[in-house]
């Protein structure tokens, strides 16, 4: 039996990386929807699929960040608010 290759993707860092890769560049639809973050995010995934050819891919997204805040009020205390381009990309990137 051959070795299987599994890729586990942490979605949020990839979305942040995709967002900052497109800062200052305009990507969008004719109706004004920003597509830059989504485009680069999917390019990362396609690159993994074509170059690494994994047997399986799992995307993980932390849905319980509020629990961390309950444990420590300092959690992300100095971070800026999430850029709207990232939250706007959720419906498209997470399909």
Residue frames as a rotation matrix with the C-alpha (Angstrom) as fourth column:
UNK 1
0.584 0.811 0.000 0.00
0.811 -0.584 0.000 0.00
0.000 0.000 -1.000 0.00
UNK 2
-0.214 -0.688 0.693 1.42
0.638 -0.636 -0.435 3.38
0.740 0.349 0.575 -0.96
UNK 3
-0.668 -0.066 -0.742 1.80
0.652 -0.532 -0.540 6.31
-0.359 -0.844 0.398 1.42
UNK 4
0.309 0.837 0.452 -1.14
0.906 -0.403 0.127 8.70
0.288 0.371 -0.883 1.33
UNK 5
-0.822 -0.561 0.096 -0.67
0.528 -0.815 -0.239 12.47
0.212 -0.146 0.966 1.31
UNK 6
0.330 0.916 -0.227 -3.10
0.931 -0.276 0.239 14.62
0.156 -0.290 -0.944 3.34
UNK 7
-0.722 -0.472 0.506 -3.01
0.386 -0.882 -0.271 18.42
0.574 -0.001 0.819 3.35
UNK 8
0.170 0.709 -0.684 -4.60
0.980 -0.197 0.039 20.31
-0.107 -0.677 -0.728 6.22
UNK 9
-0.449 -0.271 0.852 -5.20
0.528 -0.849 0.008 23.96
0.721 0.454 0.524 5.33
UNK 10
-0.320 0.312 -0.895 -5.73
0.788 -0.438 -0.434 26.64
-0.527 -0.843 -0.105 7.97
UNK 11
0.213 0.545 0.811 -8.13
0.952 -0.302 -0.047 28.94
0.220 0.782 -0.583 6.10
UNK 12
0.900 0.265 -0.346 -7.74
0.361 -0.898 0.253 32.21
-0.243 -0.353 -0.904 8.03
UNK 13
0.083 -0.917 -0.389 -3.97
0.048 -0.386 0.921 32.66
-0.995 -0.095 0.013 7.58
UNK 14
-0.528 -0.246 0.812 -4.37
0.770 0.263 0.581 31.83
-0.357 0.933 0.051 3.89
UNK 15
0.470 0.765 0.441 -7.14
0.861 -0.508 -0.036 34.43
0.197 0.396 -0.897 3.51
UNK 16
0.763 -0.269 -0.588 -5.04
0.115 -0.838 0.533 37.05
-0.637 -0.474 -0.608 5.31
UNK 17
-0.320 -0.937 0.140 -2.03
0.271 0.051 0.961 36.22
-0.908 0.345 0.238 3.15
UNK 18
-0.262 0.312 0.913 -4.19
0.964 0.116 0.237 36.41
-0.032 0.943 -0.332 0.03
UNK 19
0.789 0.603 -0.118 -5.61
0.607 -0.795 0.000 39.77
-0.093 -0.072 -0.993 1.10
UNK 20
0.546 -0.624 -0.559 -2.24
-0.093 -0.708 0.700 41.36
-0.833 -0.330 -0.445 1.74
UNK 21
-0.423 -0.655 0.626 -0.88
0.580 0.335 0.743 39.97
-0.696 0.677 0.238 -1.54
UNK 22
-0.138 0.469 0.872 -3.48
0.950 -0.185 0.250 42.08
0.279 0.864 -0.420 -3.36
UNK 23
0.371 0.246 -0.896 -3.29
0.615 -0.788 0.039 45.31
-0.696 -0.565 -0.443 -1.36
UNK 24
-0.206 -0.410 -0.889 -3.11
-0.266 -0.850 0.454 48.22
-0.942 0.330 0.066 -3.77
UNK 25
-0.997 -0.051 -0.065 -4.35
-0.078 0.316 0.946 46.16
-0.028 0.947 -0.319 -6.71
UNK 26
-0.254 0.965 -0.065 -7.92
-0.845 -0.254 -0.470 46.21
-0.470 -0.064 0.880 -8.05
UNK 27
-0.969 0.167 -0.184 -9.66
0.050 0.856 0.515 42.93
0.243 0.489 -0.837 -8.67
UNK 28
-0.609 0.793 0.021 -13.42
-0.184 -0.116 -0.976 42.90
-0.772 -0.598 0.217 -8.90
UNK 29
-0.367 0.617 0.696 -16.61
0.877 0.478 0.039 42.25
-0.309 0.625 -0.717 -10.74
UNK 30
-0.659 0.191 0.728 -18.59
0.379 -0.751 0.541 44.78
0.650 0.632 0.422 -12.75
UNK 31
0.467 0.882 0.066 -20.97
0.314 -0.236 0.920 45.03
0.827 -0.409 -0.387 -9.77
UNK 32
0.284 -0.445 0.850 -18.16
-0.652 -0.739 -0.169 46.05
0.703 -0.506 -0.500 -7.40
UNK 33
0.986 0.016 0.169 -17.54
-0.135 0.678 0.723 42.78
-0.103 -0.735 0.670 -5.56
UNK 34
0.189 -0.982 -0.003 -13.85
-0.979 -0.189 0.075 42.54
-0.074 -0.011 -0.997 -4.63
UNK 35
0.968 0.181 -0.173 -12.44
-0.212 0.960 -0.182 39.25
0.133 0.213 0.968 -5.92
UNK 36
0.241 -0.969 -0.045 -8.72
-0.683 -0.137 -0.718 39.70
0.690 0.204 -0.695 -5.23
UNK 37
-0.278 -0.333 0.901 -8.60
-0.928 0.336 -0.162 37.86
-0.249 -0.881 -0.403 -1.91
UNK 38
0.563 0.582 0.587 -10.71
-0.392 0.813 -0.430 34.99
-0.727 0.013 0.686 -3.25
UNK 39
0.873 -0.267 -0.409 -8.65
-0.364 0.201 -0.909 34.73
0.325 0.942 0.078 -6.45
UNK 40
-0.105 -0.991 0.088 -5.32
-0.796 0.030 -0.605 34.48
0.597 -0.133 -0.791 -4.62
UNK 41
-0.094 0.164 0.982 -6.80
-0.831 0.530 -0.168 32.09
-0.548 -0.832 0.086 -2.01
UNK 42
0.832 0.469 0.296 -7.93
-0.223 0.772 -0.595 29.72
-0.508 0.429 0.747 -4.77
UNK 43
0.591 -0.711 -0.382 -4.59
-0.539 0.004 -0.842 30.08
0.600 0.703 -0.381 -6.54
UNK 44
-0.312 -0.675 0.669 -2.93
-0.950 0.235 -0.206 28.76
-0.018 -0.700 -0.714 -3.36
UNK 45
0.214 0.484 0.849 -5.26
-0.484 0.807 -0.338 25.77
-0.849 -0.339 0.406 -3.34
UNK 46
0.971 0.146 -0.188 -4.80
-0.230 0.378 -0.897 25.05
-0.060 0.914 0.400 -7.05
UNK 47
0.194 -0.974 -0.114 -1.03
-0.827 -0.100 -0.553 25.26
0.527 0.201 -0.826 -6.59
UNK 48
-0.327 -0.259 0.909 -1.18
-0.809 0.574 -0.128 22.66
-0.489 -0.777 -0.398 -3.82
UNK 49
0.568 0.650 0.506 -3.43
-0.281 0.730 -0.623 20.41
-0.774 0.211 0.597 -5.88
UNK 50
0.942 -0.177 -0.284 -1.25
-0.258 0.156 -0.953 20.56
0.213 0.972 0.101 -8.99
UNK 51
0.110 -0.994 0.027 2.22
-0.767 -0.102 -0.633 20.57
0.632 0.049 -0.773 -7.43
UNK 52
-0.555 -0.347 0.756 1.70
-0.813 0.420 -0.404 18.28
-0.177 -0.839 -0.515 -4.45
UNK 53
-0.250 0.577 -0.778 -1.14
-0.548 0.578 0.604 16.10
0.798 0.577 0.172 -5.79
UNK 54
-0.759 -0.027 0.650 -2.50
-0.628 0.294 -0.720 15.18
-0.172 -0.955 -0.241 -2.36
UNK 55
-0.824 0.500 -0.266 -4.85
0.386 0.840 0.382 12.26
0.414 0.212 -0.885 -1.86
UNK 56
0.285 0.916 -0.282 -7.03
0.901 -0.156 0.404 14.42
0.326 -0.369 -0.870 0.38
UNK 57
-0.737 -0.399 0.546 -7.34
0.210 -0.902 -0.376 18.04
0.643 -0.163 0.748 1.45
UNK 58
0.164 0.750 -0.641 -9.05
0.967 0.007 0.256 19.32
0.196 -0.662 -0.724 4.58
UNK 59
-0.394 -0.207 0.895 -9.75
0.138 -0.977 -0.165 23.00
0.909 0.059 0.414 5.20
UNK 60
-0.140 0.271 -0.952 -10.04
0.978 0.189 -0.090 24.10
0.156 -0.944 -0.292 8.83
UNK 61
-0.282 0.147 0.948 -11.64
0.020 -0.987 0.159 27.26
0.959 0.064 0.275 10.13
UNK 62
-0.873 -0.083 -0.481 -11.71
0.474 0.092 -0.876 28.20
0.117 -0.992 -0.040 13.80
UNK 63
-0.189 0.899 0.395 -15.34
0.254 -0.343 0.904 28.83
0.949 0.271 -0.164 14.65
UNK 64
0.665 0.461 -0.587 -14.94
0.635 0.066 0.770 29.25
0.393 -0.885 -0.249 18.41
UNK 65
-0.309 -0.840 0.447 -12.64
0.441 -0.543 -0.715 32.25
0.843 -0.024 0.538 18.78
UNK 66
0.290 0.496 0.819 -14.93
-0.484 -0.662 0.572 33.66
0.826 -0.562 0.048 21.50
UNK 67
0.911 -0.004 -0.413 -13.81
0.311 0.665 0.679 30.86
0.272 -0.747 0.607 23.82
UNK 68
-0.059 -0.997 -0.040 -10.25
0.882 -0.033 -0.470 32.18
0.467 -0.063 0.882 23.59
UNK 69
-0.303 0.019 0.953 -11.45
-0.123 -0.992 -0.019 35.65
0.945 -0.123 0.303 24.53
UNK 70
0.751 0.635 0.180 -13.21
-0.295 0.080 0.952 34.19
0.591 -0.768 0.247 27.57
UNK 71
0.655 -0.580 -0.485 -9.95
0.734 0.641 0.224 32.57
0.181 -0.503 0.845 28.70
UNK 72
-0.317 -0.818 -0.480 -7.84
0.811 -0.496 0.310 35.69
-0.492 -0.291 0.820 28.16
UNK 73
0.720 0.612 -0.326 -8.98
0.400 -0.751 -0.526 39.24
-0.567 0.248 -0.786 27.49
UNK 74
0.052 -0.806 -0.589 -5.52
-0.432 -0.550 0.715 39.88
-0.900 0.217 -0.377 26.00
UNK 75
-0.212 -0.106 0.972 -6.21
0.637 0.739 0.220 37.49
-0.741 0.665 -0.089 23.13
UNK 76
-0.169 0.022 0.985 -5.76
0.948 -0.270 0.169 39.52
0.270 0.962 0.025 19.93
UNK 77
0.398 0.369 -0.840 -5.85
0.721 -0.692 0.037 42.70
-0.567 -0.620 -0.542 22.06
UNK 78
-0.128 -0.563 -0.816 -3.43
-0.101 -0.811 0.576 44.57
-0.987 0.156 0.047 19.80
UNK 79
-0.678 -0.095 0.729 -4.70
0.649 0.389 0.654 43.31
-0.346 0.916 -0.202 16.46
UNK 80
-0.793 0.436 -0.426 -6.47
-0.553 -0.808 0.201 45.54
-0.256 0.395 0.882 14.03
UNK 81
0.171 0.941 0.294 -10.00
-0.437 0.339 -0.833 44.70
-0.883 0.014 0.469 12.95
UNK 82
-0.262 -0.208 0.943 -10.25
0.591 0.738 0.327 42.17
-0.763 0.642 -0.070 10.11
UNK 83
-0.838 -0.051 -0.544 -10.19
-0.352 -0.711 0.608 43.96
-0.418 0.701 0.578 6.74
UNK 84
0.113 0.994 -0.005 -13.60
-0.590 0.063 -0.805 43.91
-0.800 0.094 0.593 5.06
UNK 85
0.074 -0.130 -0.989 -12.11
-0.963 0.248 -0.105 42.30
0.259 0.960 -0.106 1.93
UNK 86
-0.900 -0.413 -0.137 -11.37
-0.354 0.878 -0.322 39.19
0.253 -0.241 -0.937 3.99
UNK 87
-0.606 0.739 0.294 -14.82
-0.044 0.337 -0.940 38.90
-0.794 -0.583 -0.172 5.56
UNK 88
0.218 0.675 -0.705 -16.38
-0.806 -0.283 -0.520 39.69
-0.550 0.682 0.483 2.16
UNK 89
-0.363 -0.462 -0.809 -14.41
-0.857 0.506 0.095 36.75
0.366 0.728 -0.579 0.69
UNK 90
-0.664 0.072 0.745 -15.91
-0.499 0.699 -0.513 34.19
-0.558 -0.711 -0.428 3.13
UNK 91
0.363 0.900 0.243 -19.00
-0.430 0.393 -0.813 33.28
-0.827 0.190 0.530 1.08
UNK 92
0.752 -0.112 -0.650 -16.84
-0.635 0.144 -0.759 32.66
0.179 0.983 0.037 -2.00
UNK 93
-0.235 -0.964 -0.129 -13.72
-0.842 0.268 -0.469 31.15
0.487 -0.002 -0.874 -0.49
UNK 94
-0.671 -0.042 0.741 -15.51
-0.611 0.596 -0.520 28.72
-0.420 -0.802 -0.425 1.78
UNK 95
0.446 0.858 -0.255 -17.64
-0.856 0.326 -0.401 26.99
-0.261 0.397 0.880 -0.83
